């Protein structure tokens, strides 16, 4: 199974890294790497729950407090990571998280 990162997910990942890097470069590397590992692991095993927006799923990375929002395409042969969201971020059910 293929894993693709959407432009929005790549931008969120970069912003998370840059924000943490300002105060702790080592932690930024750890969190950035863990986000990538979590997303790429979906190629081997689909884990997570139904998402808060239609036709999406959410994989929680509880060790770093982030959620990978993803969707399946090509009959379930491709995972598209839509966004990387901090787990404490709130948004109404059924609506995408604010940009």
N, C-alpha and C positions, 0 to 999 in steps of 0.2 A: 504494500500500500504506500502511496506517495503522501508526503506532507508538504503543503505549500503555505507560506506565510504571506498574508495579504499586506498591501502597503500600509494599511492602518496598524496592523499588528507589528510590523517592522518598526514603524515610527514609535509606537508605544514602548516597545522594547528598548529602543535607543534613548528615549526620554527617561525611562526608569533608570537605565544605566547612568546616564549623564547626571541625573539628580542625585543619586547615591554617591557617585564618584566625587562630587564636590566635597563631601565630608569623610568618605571612607572608600578609597580606591579598591582595597582588597575585597570589601563587602560588595562593591559594585560588580566586580568580576565574578564573585560567587553567585550572586543573584542572577546576573545576566546569563551565566552558564546554566544555571538551574532552570531558567525559563526555556532556554533552547532545548535542554535535555528532556524536559517535560513534554514539550511539543513534539519533538522527534520520536519520543516513546509511543506516541499515538499510532505510529506506523506499525508497531508490533502488537499492541493491545489497546483496543478502544476502551477507555475508562472515563468515568465522569457521570454526569446526570443530565437530564433534559434541561435545556437552557431556559432562561427567563424570557427570551424572545423566540418567536416561532421558528421551528426547523433548526434550532441550534442546540449545542451541548456545551457543558462547562466542566472542565477538568480543574479541580482544586489542587494547587501546589501549597499545601498547608504548612510546610516547613518554611516557606518564605512569604506567605500571605498574599499570593496572587492567584488569579483565576485565568485560565486560557479558555476563551470563548471560541468554539469551532463549529463547522458545518461539514457534512459529508457530501461529496459530489461524485459523479461518474459511477452511480450505482453502489456507492460505498467504497470505491477503490481509491478515493482521494480525500484526505483530510485537509481542510482549509482553515488555518488559524485566523480568526477574524479580528481578535483583539486580545490584549493582555490587560487585565483589570485588577486593581488592588482589592482584596477581599473585603475591606471595610467601606468601600465605596457603595453608596446606596443609589438605587434607581427604582422607579415604579415597575411592578410586574408587567411584562408584556412590552416594555419599551426598552430600546437599546440604551446602554449607558451613555451619558453625555460625553462628547468628545473633549 
